[in-house]
Amino acid sequence: MRPKPLVVSFFILLAVFFYGIAAMSFGEEYTFFGYILVGSVHLLFAYGVWVGHETIVDLSAYIALLDLLFGLLWVMVGLSLPAVTLALLSALILFVLMDEDVRTELKMP
C-alpha cells in the first residue's frame, strides 16, 4: 500500500474524531471551539499531504507526535476507549512518518 492514502486517511479520521468530540461538547463554549480548531488543523494537514506540500509533510510528523503525547496524557488522566484509540493511531502513523523514504514519497504530487 502506498503511504499517501494511509497518512491522508489518518488525518481525516482524526479530524472526524475531533469534530465528533466537538459535537458532543456543543454546550461548552471553549471546548467546542477548541475541538473544531484541532479538527480543522487535521483537515488542513490531510489536504497538504494529499497535494504534496513539502512544509506540511515535514510538519506532519510533529502533529502526529503531539497527538501521541496528548493521547498518552489523556490515558493517564482517565483510561477510556477514545484516549487509547488516539494514542495507538498516533503511534502507528508516527512510526510511518519517521521513515525518510515515506516523507520523500509524500512530497511528490
Backbone as XML, in Angstrom:
<?xml version="1.0"?>
<chain id="A" units="angstrom">
  <residue number="1" name="MET">
    <atom name="N" x="0.835" y="-1.179" z="0.000"/>
    <atom name="CA" x="0.000" y="0.000" z="0.000"/>
    <atom name="C" x="0.880" y="1.241" z="0.000"/>
  </residue>
  <residue number="2" name="ARG">
    <atom name="N" x="0.479" y="2.206" z="-0.767"/>
    <atom name="CA" x="1.213" y="3.463" z="-0.834"/>
    <atom name="C" x="0.965" y="4.274" z="0.432"/>
  </residue>
  <residue number="3" name="PRO">
    <atom name="N" x="1.965" y="5.029" z="0.890"/>
    <atom name="CA" x="1.803" y="5.715" z="2.177"/>
    <atom name="C" x="0.885" y="6.937" z="2.124"/>
  </residue>
  <residue number="4" name="LYS">
    <atom name="N" x="0.724" y="7.571" z="0.952"/>
    <atom name="CA" x="-0.064" y="8.799" z="0.898"/>
    <atom name="C" x="-1.521" y="8.575" z="1.309"/>
  </residue>
  <residue number="5" name="PRO">
    <atom name="N" x="-2.230" y="7.566" z="0.765"/>
    <atom name="CA" x="-3.616" y="7.364" z="1.224"/>
    <atom name="C" x="-3.702" y="7.007" z="2.711"/>
  </residue>
  <residue number="6" name="LEU">
    <atom name="N" x="-2.709" y="6.308" z="3.227"/>
    <atom name="CA" x="-2.698" y="5.942" z="4.639"/>
    <atom name="C" x="-2.573" y="7.182" z="5.519"/>
  </residue>
  <residue number="7" name="VAL">
    <atom name="N" x="-1.646" y="8.055" z="5.191"/>
    <atom name="CA" x="-1.409" y="9.252" z="6.004"/>
    <atom name="C" x="-2.591" y="10.217" z="5.877"/>
  </residue>
  <residue number="8" name="VAL">
    <atom name="N" x="-3.104" y="10.391" z="4.658"/>
    <atom name="CA" x="-4.250" y="11.286" z="4.456"/>
    <atom name="C" x="-5.470" y="10.750" z="5.203"/>
  </residue>
  <residue number="9" name="SER">
    <atom name="N" x="-5.701" y="9.454" z="5.121"/>
    <atom name="CA" x="-6.863" y="8.899" z="5.825"/>
    <atom name="C" x="-6.697" y="9.010" z="7.340"/>
  </residue>
  <residue number="10" name="PHE">
    <atom name="N" x="-5.461" y="8.925" z="7.837"/>
    <atom name="CA" x="-5.227" y="9.131" z="9.271"/>
    <atom name="C" x="-5.643" y="10.531" z="9.686"/>
  </residue>
  <residue number="11" name="PHE">
    <atom name="N" x="-5.210" y="11.542" z="8.938"/>
    <atom name="CA" x="-5.550" y="12.915" z="9.307"/>
    <atom name="C" x="-7.043" y="13.180" z="9.154"/>
  </residue>
  <residue number="12" name="ILE">
    <atom name="N" x="-7.674" y="12.598" z="8.149"/>
    <atom name="CA" x="-9.125" y="12.760" z="8.001"/>
    <atom name="C" x="-9.859" y="12.055" z="9.137"/>
  </residue>
  <residue number="13" name="LEU">
    <atom name="N" x="-9.400" y="10.870" z="9.493"/>
    <atom name="CA" x="-10.018" y="10.128" z="10.592"/>
    <atom name="C" x="-9.907" y="10.898" z="11.901"/>
  </residue>
  <residue number="14" name="LEU">
    <atom name="N" x="-8.759" y="11.490" z="12.153"/>
    <atom name="CA" x="-8.612" y="12.271" z="13.383"/>
    <atom name="C" x="-9.421" y="13.560" z="13.326"/>
  </residue>
  <residue number="15" name="ALA">
    <atom name="N" x="-9.572" y="14.159" z="12.146"/>
    <atom name="CA" x="-10.430" y="15.341" z="12.031"/>
    <atom name="C" x="-11.873" y="14.980" z="12.374"/>
  </residue>
  <residue number="16" name="VAL">
    <atom name="N" x="-12.348" y="13.855" z="11.863"/>
    <atom name="CA" x="-13.707" y="13.408" z="12.173"/>
    <atom name="C" x="-13.821" y="13.080" z="13.663"/>
  </residue>
  <residue number="17" name="PHE">
    <atom name="N" x="-12.779" y="12.484" z="14.219"/>
    <atom name="CA" x="-12.734" y="12.166" z="15.650"/>
    <atom name="C" x="-12.913" y="13.432" z="16.482"/>
  </residue>
  <residue number="18" name="PHE">
    <atom name="N" x="-12.147" y="14.477" z="16.170"/>
    <atom name="CA" x="-12.235" y="15.710" z="16.944"/>
    <atom name="C" x="-13.532" y="16.462" z="16.670"/>
  </residue>
  <residue number="19" name="TYR">
    <atom name="N" x="-14.052" y="16.391" z="15.450"/>
    <atom name="CA" x="-15.351" y="17.007" z="15.174"/>
    <atom name="C" x="-16.458" y="16.289" z="15.951"/>
  </residue>
  <residue number="20" name="GLY">
    <atom name="N" x="-16.337" y="14.981" z="16.103"/>
    <atom name="CA" x="-17.312" y="14.235" z="16.890"/>
    <atom name="C" x="-17.274" y="14.618" z="18.356"/>
  </residue>
  <residue number="21" name="ILE">
    <atom name="N" x="-16.078" y="14.789" z="18.897"/>
    <atom name="CA" x="-15.961" y="15.231" z="20.284"/>
    <atom name="C" x="-16.519" y="16.649" z="20.428"/>
  </residue>
  <residue number="22" name="ALA">
    <atom name="N" x="-16.293" y="17.481" z="19.413"/>
    <atom name="CA" x="-16.847" y="18.841" z="19.447"/>
    <atom name="C" x="-18.375" y="18.790" z="19.431"/>
  </residue>
  <residue number="23" name="ALA">
    <atom name="N" x="-18.946" y="17.895" z="18.653"/>
    <atom name="CA" x="-20.402" y="17.776" z="18.604"/>
    <atom name="C" x="-20.962" y="17.326" z="19.951"/>
  </residue>
  <residue number="24" name="MET">
    <atom name="N" x="-20.226" y="16.458" z="20.643"/>
    <atom name="CA" x="-20.693" y="16.011" z="21.953"/>
    <atom name="C" x="-20.558" y="17.095" z="23.017"/>
  </residue>
  <residue number="25" name="SER">
    <atom name="N" x="-19.647" y="18.035" z="22.817"/>
    <atom name="CA" x="-19.455" y="19.110" z="23.792"/>
    <atom name="C" x="-19.997" y="20.432" z="23.258"/>
  </residue>
  <residue number="26" name="PHE">
    <atom name="N" x="-21.131" y="20.377" z="22.585"/>
    <atom name="CA" x="-21.694" y="21.564" z="21.928"/>
    <atom name="C" x="-22.043" y="22.675" z="22.916"/>
  </residue>
  <residue number="27" name="GLY">
    <atom name="N" x="-22.476" y="22.357" z="24.105"/>
    <atom name="CA" x="-22.889" y="23.375" z="25.066"/>
    <atom name="C" x="-21.737" y="24.126" z="25.701"/>
  </residue>
  <residue number="28" name="GLU">
    <atom name="N" x="-20.551" y="23.558" z="25.708"/>
    <atom name="CA" x="-19.402" y="24.187" z="26.344"/>
    <atom name="C" x="-18.657" y="25.027" z="25.310"/>
  </residue>
  <residue number="29" name="GLU">
    <atom name="N" x="-18.640" y="26.319" z="25.537"/>
    <atom name="CA" x="-18.145" y="27.252" z="24.525"/>
    <atom name="C" x="-16.680" y="27.026" z="24.142"/>
  </residue>
  <residue number="30" name="TYR">
    <atom name="N" x="-15.780" y="27.000" z="25.093"/>
    <atom name="CA" x="-14.361" y="26.921" z="24.784"/>
    <atom name="C" x="-13.955" y="25.530" z="24.292"/>
  </residue>
  <residue number="31" name="THR">
    <atom name="N" x="-14.508" y="24.516" z="24.896"/>
    <atom name="CA" x="-14.184" y="23.156" z="24.489"/>
    <atom name="C" x="-14.655" y="22.903" z="23.060"/>
  </residue>
  <residue number="32" name="PHE">
    <atom name="N" x="-15.849" y="23.358" z="22.743"/>
    <atom name="CA" x="-16.403" y="23.161" z="21.405"/>
    <atom name="C" x="-15.508" y="23.793" z="20.345"/>
  </residue>
  <residue number="33" name="PHE">
    <atom name="N" x="-15.166" y="25.054" z="20.521"/>
    <atom name="CA" x="-14.350" y="25.741" z="19.516"/>
    <atom name="C" x="-12.914" y="25.207" z="19.483"/>
  </residue>
  <residue number="34" name="GLY">
    <atom name="N" x="-12.413" y="24.731" z="20.594"/>
    <atom name="CA" x="-11.081" y="24.135" z="20.621"/>
    <atom name="C" x="-11.016" y="22.867" z="19.788"/>
  </residue>
  <residue number="35" name="TYR">
    <atom name="N" x="-12.020" y="21.996" z="19.952"/>
    <atom name="CA" x="-12.049" y="20.762" z="19.166"/>
    <atom name="C" x="-12.307" y="21.038" z="17.683"/>
  </residue>
  <residue number="36" name="ILE">
    <atom name="N" x="-13.098" y="22.058" z="17.386"/>
    <atom name="CA" x="-13.309" y="22.447" z="15.983"/>
    <atom name="C" x="-11.990" y="22.919" z="15.368"/>
  </residue>
  <residue number="37" name="LEU">
    <atom name="N" x="-11.232" y="23.691" z="16.127"/>
    <atom name="CA" x="-9.936" y="24.181" z="15.646"/>
    <atom name="C" x="-8.965" y="23.030" z="15.403"/>
  </residue>
  <residue number="38" name="VAL">
    <atom name="N" x="-8.884" y="22.104" z="16.349"/>
    <atom name="CA" x="-7.966" y="20.972" z="16.203"/>
    <atom name="C" x="-8.387" y="20.085" z="15.033"/>
  </residue>
  <residue number="39" name="GLY">
    <atom name="N" x="-9.677" y="19.855" z="14.873"/>
    <atom name="CA" x="-10.160" y="19.080" z="13.738"/>
    <atom name="C" x="-9.863" y="19.759" z="12.409"/>
  </residue>
  <residue number="40" name="SER">
    <atom name="N" x="-9.998" y="21.075" z="12.364"/>
    <atom name="CA" x="-9.703" y="21.819" z="11.130"/>
    <atom name="C" x="-8.218" y="21.778" z="10.790"/>
  </residue>
  <residue number="41" name="VAL">
    <atom name="N" x="-7.364" y="21.826" z="11.802"/>
    <atom name="CA" x="-5.921" y="21.709" z="11.563"/>
    <atom name="C" x="-5.604" y="20.347" z="10.951"/>
  </residue>
  <residue number="42" name="HIS">
    <atom name="N" x="-6.247" y="19.299" z="11.456"/>
    <atom name="CA" x="-6.017" y="17.967" z="10.893"/>
    <atom name="C" x="-6.524" y="17.871" z="9.454"/>
  </residue>
  <residue number="43" name="LEU">
    <atom name="N" x="-7.639" y="18.531" z="9.153"/>
    <atom name="CA" x="-8.118" y="18.545" z="7.760"/>
    <atom name="C" x="-7.152" y="19.293" z="6.846"/>
  </residue>
  <residue number="44" name="LEU">
    <atom name="N" x="-6.611" y="20.401" z="7.320"/>
    <atom name="CA" x="-5.632" y="21.140" z="6.525"/>
    <atom name="C" x="-4.373" y="20.314" z="6.281"/>
  </residue>
  <residue number="45" name="PHE">
    <atom name="N" x="-3.953" y="19.560" z="7.276"/>
    <atom name="CA" x="-2.791" y="18.698" z="7.097"/>
    <atom name="C" x="-3.096" y="17.560" z="6.129"/>
  </residue>
  <residue number="46" name="ALA">
    <atom name="N" x="-4.316" y="17.038" z="6.159"/>
    <atom name="CA" x="-4.699" y="15.989" z="5.203"/>
    <atom name="C" x="-4.624" y="16.527" z="3.783"/>
  </residue>
  <residue number="47" name="TYR">
    <atom name="N" x="-5.127" y="17.735" z="3.577"/>
    <atom name="CA" x="-5.067" y="18.331" z="2.241"/>
    <atom name="C" x="-3.621" y="18.621" z="1.835"/>
  </residue>
  <residue number="48" name="GLY">
    <atom name="N" x="-2.824" y="19.140" z="2.757"/>
    <atom name="CA" x="-1.426" y="19.441" z="2.445"/>
    <atom name="C" x="-0.621" y="18.205" z="2.095"/>
  </residue>
  <residue number="49" name="VAL">
    <atom name="N" x="-0.860" y="17.115" z="2.785"/>
    <atom name="CA" x="-0.168" y="15.867" z="2.468"/>
    <atom name="C" x="-0.663" y="15.336" z="1.123"/>
  </residue>
  <residue number="50" name="TRP">
    <atom name="N" x="-1.957" y="15.465" z="0.864"/>
    <atom name="CA" x="-2.521" y="14.962" z="-0.394"/>
    <atom name="C" x="-1.906" y="15.652" z="-1.609"/>
  </residue>
  <residue number="51" name="VAL">
    <atom name="N" x="-1.700" y="16.983" z="-1.516"/>
    <atom name="CA" x="-1.120" y="17.707" z="-2.650"/>
    <atom name="C" x="0.402" y="17.654" z="-2.654"/>
  </residue>
  <residue number="52" name="GLY">
    <atom name="N" x="1.010" y="17.170" z="-1.565"/>
    <atom name="CA" x="2.457" y="17.007" z="-1.523"/>
    <atom name="C" x="3.214" y="18.259" z="-1.133"/>
  </residue>
  <residue number="53" name="HIS">
    <atom name="N" x="2.613" y="19.120" z="-0.333"/>
    <atom name="CA" x="3.270" y="20.347" z="0.115"/>
    <atom name="C" x="4.405" y="19.977" z="1.070"/>
  </residue>
  <residue number="54" name="GLU">
    <atom name="N" x="5.624" y="20.421" z="0.742"/>
    <atom name="CA" x="6.810" y="19.989" z="1.482"/>
    <atom name="C" x="6.771" y="20.369" z="2.958"/>
  </residue>
  <residue number="55" name="THR">
    <atom name="N" x="6.396" y="21.600" z="3.259"/>
    <atom name="CA" x="6.378" y="22.049" z="4.652"/>
    <atom name="C" x="5.362" y="21.269" z="5.466"/>
  </residue>
  <residue number="56" name="ILE">
    <atom name="N" x="4.198" y="21.041" z="4.900"/>
    <atom name="CA" x="3.156" y="20.293" z="5.608"/>
    <atom name="C" x="3.599" y="18.855" z="5.844"/>
  </residue>
  <residue number="57" name="VAL">
    <atom name="N" x="4.233" y="18.249" z="4.861"/>
    <atom name="CA" x="4.707" y="16.873" z="5.025"/>
    <atom name="C" x="5.758" y="16.811" z="6.128"/>
  </residue>
  <residue number="58" name="ASP">
    <atom name="N" x="6.652" y="17.794" z="6.175"/>
    <atom name="CA" x="7.674" y="17.806" z="7.221"/>
    <atom name="C" x="7.062" y="18.029" z="8.607"/>
  </residue>
  <residue number="59" name="LEU">
    <atom name="N" x="6.031" y="18.864" z="8.683"/>
    <atom name="CA" x="5.401" y="19.155" z="9.969"/>
    <atom name="C" x="4.411" y="18.071" z="10.406"/>
  </residue>
  <residue number="60" name="SER">
    <atom name="N" x="4.011" y="17.207" z="9.502"/>
    <atom name="CA" x="3.005" y="16.197" z="9.842"/>
    <atom name="C" x="3.502" y="15.227" z="10.914"/>
  </residue>
  <residue number="61" name="ALA">
    <atom name="N" x="4.796" y="14.948" z="10.931"/>
    <atom name="CA" x="5.331" y="14.076" z="11.986"/>
    <atom name="C" x="5.215" y="14.748" z="13.349"/>
  </residue>
  <residue number="62" name="TYR">
    <atom name="N" x="5.382" y="16.056" z="13.396"/>
    <atom name="CA" x="5.260" y="16.771" z="14.672"/>
    <atom name="C" x="3.812" y="16.805" z="15.155"/>
  </residue>
  <residue number="63" name="ILE">
    <atom name="N" x="2.882" y="16.941" z="14.224"/>
    <atom name="CA" x="1.461" y="16.901" z="14.603"/>
    <atom name="C" x="1.099" y="15.522" z="15.130"/>
  </residue>
  <residue number="64" name="ALA">
    <atom name="N" x="1.621" y="14.473" z="14.480"/>
    <atom name="CA" x="1.366" y="13.109" z="14.962"/>
    <atom name="C" x="1.997" y="12.898" z="16.337"/>
  </residue>
  <residue number="65" name="LEU">
    <atom name="N" x="3.165" y="13.493" z="16.560"/>
    <atom name="CA" x="3.801" y="13.402" z="17.876"/>
    <atom name="C" x="2.965" y="14.112" z="18.934"/>
  </residue>
  <residue number="66" name="LEU">
    <atom name="N" x="2.438" y="15.289" z="18.610"/>
    <atom name="CA" x="1.564" y="15.993" z="19.546"/>
    <atom name="C" x="0.308" y="15.180" z="19.840"/>
  </residue>
  <residue number="67" name="ASP">
    <atom name="N" x="-0.259" y="14.565" z="18.810"/>
    <atom name="CA" x="-1.430" y="13.713" z="19.027"/>
    <atom name="C" x="-1.091" y="12.554" z="19.958"/>
  </residue>
  <residue number="68" name="LEU">
    <atom name="N" x="0.080" y="11.966" z="19.756"/>
    <atom name="CA" x="0.503" y="10.860" z="20.616"/>
    <atom name="C" x="0.685" y="11.320" z="22.062"/>
  </residue>
  <residue number="69" name="LEU">
    <atom name="N" x="1.335" y="12.455" z="22.255"/>
    <atom name="CA" x="1.558" y="12.956" z="23.612"/>
    <atom name="C" x="0.252" y="13.295" z="24.314"/>
  </residue>
  <residue number="70" name="PHE">
    <atom name="N" x="-0.665" y="13.954" z="23.584"/>
    <atom name="CA" x="-1.950" y="14.274" z="24.198"/>
    <atom name="C" x="-2.786" y="13.018" z="24.425"/>
  </residue>
  <residue number="71" name="GLY">
    <atom name="N" x="-2.657" y="12.035" z="23.541"/>
    <atom name="CA" x="-3.344" y="10.768" z="23.747"/>
    <atom name="C" x="-2.830" y="10.045" z="24.982"/>
  </residue>
  <residue number="72" name="LEU">
    <atom name="N" x="-1.511" y="10.037" z="25.165"/>
    <atom name="CA" x="-0.934" y="9.408" z="26.356"/>
    <atom name="C" x="-1.319" y="10.159" z="27.630"/>
  </residue>
  <residue number="73" name="LEU">
    <atom name="N" x="-1.339" y="11.479" z="27.546"/>
    <atom name="CA" x="-1.764" y="12.278" z="28.695"/>
    <atom name="C" x="-3.223" y="11.991" z="29.044"/>
  </residue>
  <residue number="74" name="TRP">
    <atom name="N" x="-4.051" y="11.865" z="28.021"/>
    <atom name="CA" x="-5.466" y="11.565" z="28.209"/>
    <atom name="C" x="-5.632" y="10.175" z="28.829"/>
  </residue>
  <residue number="75" name="VAL">
    <atom name="N" x="-4.790" y="9.214" z="28.435"/>
    <atom name="CA" x="-4.832" y="7.874" z="29.018"/>
    <atom name="C" x="-4.445" y="7.935" z="30.498"/>
  </residue>
  <residue number="76" name="MET">
    <atom name="N" x="-3.447" y="8.750" z="30.828"/>
    <atom name="CA" x="-3.018" y="8.843" z="32.226"/>
    <atom name="C" x="-4.069" y="9.523" z="33.100"/>
  </residue>
  <residue number="77" name="VAL">
    <atom name="N" x="-4.793" y="10.477" z="32.535"/>
    <atom name="CA" x="-5.820" y="11.177" z="33.307"/>
    <atom name="C" x="-7.001" y="10.244" z="33.571"/>
  </residue>
  <residue number="78" name="GLY">
    <atom name="N" x="-7.441" y="9.556" z="32.546"/>
    <atom name="CA" x="-8.559" y="8.639" z="32.714"/>
    <atom name="C" x="-8.587" y="7.662" z="31.559"/>
  </residue>
  <residue number="79" name="LEU">
    <atom name="N" x="-8.475" y="6.412" z="31.858"/>
    <atom name="CA" x="-8.427" y="5.386" z="30.825"/>
    <atom name="C" x="-9.789" y="5.282" z="30.149"/>
  </residue>
  <residue number="80" name="SER">
    <atom name="N" x="-9.808" y="5.571" z="28.846"/>
    <atom name="CA" x="-11.047" y="5.471" z="28.082"/>
    <atom name="C" x="-10.711" y="5.003" z="26.672"/>
  </residue>
  <residue number="81" name="LEU">
    <atom name="N" x="-11.709" y="4.499" z="25.992"/>
    <atom name="CA" x="-11.512" y="3.992" z="24.637"/>
    <atom name="C" x="-11.051" y="5.080" z="23.664"/>
  </residue>
  <residue number="82" name="PRO">
    <atom name="N" x="-11.642" y="6.300" z="23.673"/>
    <atom name="CA" x="-11.131" y="7.339" z="22.769"/>
    <atom name="C" x="-9.671" y="7.711" z="23.039"/>
  </residue>
  <residue number="83" name="ALA">
    <atom name="N" x="-9.270" y="7.712" z="24.293"/>
    <atom name="CA" x="-7.885" y="8.053" z="24.626"/>
    <atom name="C" x="-6.918" y="7.002" z="24.100"/>
  </residue>
  <residue number="84" name="VAL">
    <atom name="N" x="-7.265" y="5.745" z="24.283"/>
    <atom name="CA" x="-6.410" y="4.656" z="23.799"/>
    <atom name="C" x="-6.370" y="4.661" z="22.271"/>
  </residue>
  <residue number="85" name="THR">
    <atom name="N" x="-7.518" y="4.913" z="21.640"/>
    <atom name="CA" x="-7.574" y="4.969" z="20.175"/>
    <atom name="C" x="-6.686" y="6.072" z="19.636"/>
  </residue>
  <residue number="86" name="LEU">
    <atom name="N" x="-6.770" y="7.260" z="20.229"/>
    <atom name="CA" x="-5.937" y="8.380" z="19.795"/>
    <atom name="C" x="-4.458" y="8.058" z="19.963"/>
  </residue>
  <residue number="87" name="ALA">
    <atom name="N" x="-4.087" y="7.476" z="21.083"/>
    <atom name="CA" x="-2.680" y="7.164" z="21.337"/>
    <atom name="C" x="-2.160" y="6.098" z="20.366"/>
  </residue>
  <residue number="88" name="LEU">
    <atom name="N" x="-2.930" y="5.049" z="20.146"/>
    <atom name="CA" x="-2.471" y="3.978" z="19.253"/>
    <atom name="C" x="-2.401" y="4.423" z="17.796"/>
  </residue>
  <residue number="89" name="LEU">
    <atom name="N" x="-3.426" y="5.137" z="17.325"/>
    <atom name="CA" x="-3.388" y="5.625" z="15.941"/>
    <atom name="C" x="-2.232" y="6.592" z="15.720"/>
  </residue>
  <residue number="90" name="SER">
    <atom name="N" x="-2.007" y="7.460" z="16.682"/>
    <atom name="CA" x="-0.919" y="8.426" z="16.551"/>
    <atom name="C" x="0.441" y="7.737" z="16.573"/>
  </residue>
  <residue number="91" name="ALA">
    <atom name="N" x="0.588" y="6.727" z="17.418"/>
    <atom name="CA" x="1.859" y="5.991" z="17.454"/>
    <atom name="C" x="2.105" y="5.265" z="16.142"/>
  </residue>
  <residue number="92" name="LEU">
    <atom name="N" x="1.062" y="4.693" z="15.574"/>
    <atom name="CA" x="1.200" y="3.982" z="14.306"/>
    <atom name="C" x="1.599" y="4.919" z="13.175"/>
  </residue>
  <residue number="93" name="ILE">
    <atom name="N" x="0.931" y="6.042" z="13.056"/>
    <atom name="CA" x="1.230" y="6.949" z="11.951"/>
    <atom name="C" x="2.567" y="7.653" z="12.180"/>
  </residue>
  <residue number="94" name="LEU">
    <atom name="N" x="2.933" y="7.883" z="13.435"/>
    <atom name="CA" x="4.244" y="8.474" z="13.712"/>
    <atom name="C" x="5.358" y="7.526" z="13.297"/>
  </residue>
  <residue number="95" name="PHE">
    <atom name="N" x="5.158" y="6.246" z="13.521"/>
    <atom name="CA" x="6.123" y="5.238" z="13.081"/>
    <atom name="C" x="6.277" y="5.268" z="11.562"/>
  </residue>
  <residue number="96" name="VAL">
    <atom name="N" x="5.179" y="5.430" z="10.847"/>
    <atom name="CA" x="5.227" y="5.503" z="9.382"/>
    <atom name="C" x="5.909" y="6.786" z="8.929"/>
  </residue>
  <residue number="97" name="LEU">
    <atom name="N" x="5.588" y="7.898" z="9.577"/>
    <atom name="CA" x="6.128" y="9.194" z="9.156"/>
    <atom name="C" x="7.602" y="9.385" z="9.507"/>
  </residue>
  <residue number="98" name="MET">
    <atom name="N" x="8.162" y="8.575" z="10.364"/>
    <atom name="CA" x="9.568" y="8.720" z="10.730"/>
    <atom name="C" x="10.504" y="8.190" z="9.647"/>
  </residue>
  <residue number="99" name="ASP">
    <atom name="N" x="9.982" y="7.437" z="8.712"/>
    <atom name="CA" x="10.799" y="6.904" z="7.623"/>
    <atom name="C" x="11.041" y="8.004" z="6.581"/>
  </residue>
  <residue number="100" name="GLU">
    <atom name="N" x="12.291" y="8.250" z="6.270"/>
    <atom name="CA" x="12.643" y="9.312" z="5.325"/>
    <atom name="C" x="12.133" y="9.008" z="3.915"/>
  </residue>
  <residue number="101" name="ASP">
    <atom name="N" x="12.130" y="7.738" z="3.526"/>
    <atom name="CA" x="11.627" y="7.369" z="2.204"/>
    <atom name="C" x="10.133" y="7.659" z="2.076"/>
  </residue>
  <residue number="102" name="VAL">
    <atom name="N" x="9.402" y="7.457" z="3.147"/>
    <atom name="CA" x="7.967" y="7.746" z="3.135"/>
    <atom name="C" x="7.745" y="9.244" z="2.983"/>
  </residue>
  <residue number="103" name="ARG">
    <atom name="N" x="8.481" y="10.052" z="3.733"/>
    <atom name="CA" x="8.312" y="11.503" z="3.609"/>
    <atom name="C" x="8.715" y="11.989" z="2.227"/>
  </residue>
  <residue number="104" name="THR">
    <atom name="N" x="9.734" y="11.391" z="1.640"/>
    <atom name="CA" x="10.127" y="11.776" z="0.287"/>
    <atom name="C" x="9.025" y="11.436" z="-0.712"/>
  </residue>
  <residue number="105" name="GLU">
    <atom name="N" x="8.408" y="10.278" z="-0.549"/>
    <atom name="CA" x="7.319" y="9.895" z="-1.442"/>
    <atom name="C" x="6.070" y="10.756" z="-1.227"/>
  </residue>
  <residue number="106" name="LEU">
    <atom name="N" x="5.835" y="11.191" z="-0.002"/>
    <atom name="CA" x="4.689" y="12.039" z="0.268"/>
    <atom name="C" x="4.831" y="13.425" z="-0.374"/>
  </residue>
  <residue number="107" name="LYS">
    <atom name="N" x="6.058" y="13.858" z="-0.580"/>
    <atom name="CA" x="6.277" y="15.188" z="-1.147"/>
    <atom name="C" x="6.028" y="15.234" z="-2.637"/>
  </residue>
  <residue number="108" name="MET">
    <atom name="N" x="5.877" y="14.077" z="-3.268"/>
    <atom name="CA" x="5.577" y="14.053" z="-4.697"/>
    <atom name="C" x="4.084" y="14.282" z="-4.923"/>
  </residue>
  <residue number="109" name="PRO">
    <atom name="N" x="3.738" y="15.142" z="-5.889"/>
    <atom name="CA" x="2.300" y="15.390" z="-6.146"/>
    <atom name="C" x="1.591" y="14.221" z="-6.779"/>
  </residue>
</chain>
